[in-house]
Amino acid sequence: MEELILTGNSLRNEGIKIVLKGISIAKELKKVYLADNQFNEDIEMLEGIKTCMQKNKTLARYDFRNNDLRDAAVIFFTEMLGPEEEGKISHVVEIEISERSTGKKLTDEGPPEVYTPYIKLFKEQLALNKPKKGKK
């Protein structure tokens, strides 16, 4: 199975933590859809996401839209993404999060005044993680 779709299940923090533990060892999984599950940016939640990303190097795409992830989550993700040689996560190429003011994904274009300074850096870090053309 390459994709796991758990959108709209109201799993909340505790349920998502259990799912993250399971998918952290699912080495065939490439994308997980956890949108609309009512979880937030509690530090234990963010650490659970980070642990999953560190353990599962094949899971490169995450859909976290329509959950309560705000600036703290964007800052957390931005700071953990980057070159592997710096001890950061380099294989994750997509993290979808709804922007709280407009309802747009952070990857969408929009008026700059609604974005935190980290959003630009967040998008740049994800872009840097994408493999160059011709490489896998």
Secondary structure, DSSP 8 states (H G I E B T S, - for coil): --EEE-TT---HHHHHHHHHHHHTT-TT--EEE--SS--B--HHHHHHHHHHHHH-SS--EEE-TTSB--HHHHHHHHHHBS-GGGTSB-S--EEE-B-TTT--BTTS---GGGS-HHHHHHHHHHHHHS--TT--
